[in-house]
């Protein structure tokens, strides 16, 4: 008796990303194409703004949040980085590195990509050996449900403290990155300038690093 037949003839629904496409059209797609694109437009499954806005109203969205750090020769955190970031409405806010986990992207890839997006390709992050976050922050679109607020969506953020060894050059919507000692008065002032729970994430990162 032969093995069970693979059910590869299923007809996709109209709303599926592979609807109305010829069979085999995605056979040459690699995992990297889902993140970086195939060179022929967006990869399959890539969501336009209208689609992601709709999903944000219907389901939690996974994120990574990264607190960048400088460490000494013994691995002790000596500086914490914070970003001056241009918001969608043109205002400037102090924040940390954050971004969605994309379809077919590993958590390590998401951490590295979002660090490069804000700090440049030569930031040289030291990714953690394990992927257990120091905290999980649940952002809700309703104020007061948790310390973390995002008016756009319900987001679940895995939070990491990541040392960076290279030269950090602000990229994209990041205007500047400022470093200071985690136990300094300046750090406390920076934390107070962070809105919607970002400062609480930095406080937890500092406590997790046993500072």
C-alpha positions in Angstrom: 0.0 0.0 0.0 1.4 3.4 -0.9 1.8 6.3 1.4 -0.9 8.9 2.0 -1.3 11.3 -0.9 -0.2 14.8 -0.2 -3.1 17.1 -0.6 -1.6 19.7 -2.8 -4.6 20.3 -5.0 -6.6 22.3 -2.5 -8.3 25.2 -4.2 -7.4 28.4 -2.2 -10.1 30.7 -1.0 -10.4 34.1 -2.7 -8.9 35.8 0.3 -5.7 33.6 0.4 -2.5 35.2 -0.7 -2.0 32.4 -3.3 -5.5 32.7 -4.8 -5.7 33.1 -8.6 -2.0 32.3 -9.0 -0.7 29.6 -11.2 0.5 26.3 -9.7 4.2 26.3 -8.9 4.5 30.1 -8.9 6.1 30.1 -5.4 8.3 27.0 -5.9 11.4 29.1 -6.1 10.7 31.3 -3.1 13.2 31.0 -0.3 12.7 32.0 3.4 14.9 35.1 2.8 12.5 36.2 0.1 9.7 36.5 2.6 11.8 39.0 4.6 13.9 40.9 2.0 11.8 40.4 -1.1 12.6 38.4 -4.2 13.7 41.3 -6.4 10.4 41.1 -8.3 8.2 43.1 -6.0 7.0 42.2 -2.6 7.1 38.5 -1.6 3.9 36.5 -1.3 2.0 37.2 1.8 3.4 40.7 2.2 0.6 42.9 3.7 -0.2 46.4 2.3 -1.1 49.1 4.7 -4.9 48.5 4.5 -4.5 44.8 5.3 -2.2 45.3 8.3 -4.5 48.0 9.6 -7.5 45.6 9.3 -5.6 42.8 11.1 -4.5 45.2 13.9 -8.2 45.5 14.7 -8.8 41.7 14.7 -5.8 40.0 16.3 -2.7 40.5 18.5 0.4 41.4 16.5 3.9 40.0 17.6 6.7 42.4 18.1 10.3 42.5 19.4 11.5 45.4 21.5 15.2 45.9 22.0 17.0 47.9 24.6 20.5 48.6 23.1 23.4 48.5 25.5 27.2 49.0 25.7 29.1 46.6 28.0 32.6 46.5 29.5 35.2 43.8 29.1 33.4 41.7 31.8 30.0 42.0 30.1 28.6 44.5 32.6 26.1 47.0 31.1 27.8 50.4 31.3 25.5 52.4 29.0 21.9 52.1 27.8 20.8 53.6 24.5 17.6 55.4 23.7 16.4 56.7 20.4 14.9 60.0 19.2 12.4 58.8 16.7 10.1 60.6 14.2 6.5 59.5 14.8 3.9 59.0 12.1 2.4 62.5 12.8 5.8 64.2 12.6 6.4 64.6 16.3 9.7 63.5 18.0 9.6 60.9 20.8 12.1 59.1 22.9 11.8 55.4 22.6 13.7 52.1 22.1 14.0 49.8 19.1 10.8 48.1 18.2 9.3 46.3 15.2 7.0 43.6 14.0 8.0 40.0 13.5 7.5 39.4 9.8 5.9 36.4 8.2 8.5 33.5 7.9 11.0 35.5 10.0 12.7 34.0 13.0 13.0 36.0 16.2 16.7 36.3 15.8 16.2 37.7 12.3 13.6 40.1 13.6 15.9 41.4 16.4 18.8 41.8 14.0 16.7 43.5 11.3 15.1 46.0 13.6 18.4 46.9 15.2 19.9 47.5 11.7 16.7 49.5 10.7 17.3 52.0 13.5 21.1 51.8 14.2 22.6 50.9 10.8 24.2 47.8 9.3 27.4 48.1 11.3 25.9 48.3 14.8 27.2 44.7 15.3 24.6 43.5 17.8 25.6 40.5 20.1 22.4 38.4 19.8 21.5 36.4 23.0 22.5 32.7 23.1 18.9 32.0 24.3 15.7 33.6 23.1 14.0 34.0 26.4 13.0 37.7 26.8 13.6 39.5 30.0 9.9 40.5 29.9 6.8 40.3 27.8 5.0 43.6 27.3 1.3 43.4 26.3 0.3 46.6 24.5 -3.4 47.4 24.4 -5.3 50.0 22.4 -7.3 50.9 25.5 -5.5 53.0 28.1 -5.3 51.5 31.6 -5.5 47.8 30.7 -1.8 47.4 31.2 1.2 49.7 31.6 1.7 49.5 27.9 -0.5 51.4 25.4 -0.6 51.5 21.6 -3.6 53.2 20.1 -3.2 51.3 16.8 -3.4 47.7 18.1 -3.1 44.9 20.6 0.6 44.0 20.4 2.6 41.3 22.3 6.2 42.4 22.5 9.1 40.1 23.4 11.7 42.4 25.1 15.5 41.9 24.9 18.6 43.8 26.1 21.2 43.5 23.3 24.8 44.7 23.5 26.0 46.5 20.4 29.7 46.6 19.5 29.8 48.6 16.3 29.3 52.2 15.2 25.6 53.2 15.5 24.4 55.5 12.8 20.7 56.6 13.1 18.7 55.3 10.2 15.3 55.8 8.6 13.0 57.6 11.1 15.6 57.5 13.9 17.0 61.0 14.3 19.6 60.2 17.0 20.7 57.7 19.6 21.9 58.8 23.0 23.8 56.7 25.5 24.1 57.2 29.2 24.9 55.2 32.4 21.9 53.2 33.6 22.2 54.5 37.1 22.6 58.2 36.2 20.1 61.0 36.8 20.2 61.5 33.0 19.0 57.9 32.5 16.1 58.5 34.9 15.2 61.7 32.9 15.3 59.8 29.6 13.0 57.1 31.1 10.5 59.7 32.2 10.4 61.1 28.6 9.3 57.7 27.2 5.6 57.3 26.7 3.1 54.4 26.7 5.2 52.0 28.8 8.5 52.2 26.9 10.2 53.6 30.1 8.8 50.7 32.1 10.5 48.3 29.6 13.9 50.1 30.1 13.5 49.9 33.9 12.9 46.2 33.7 15.9 45.8 31.4 18.1 47.6 33.9 16.8 45.5 36.8 17.2 42.3 34.8 20.9 43.1 34.2 21.3 43.3 38.0 22.3 47.0 38.0 
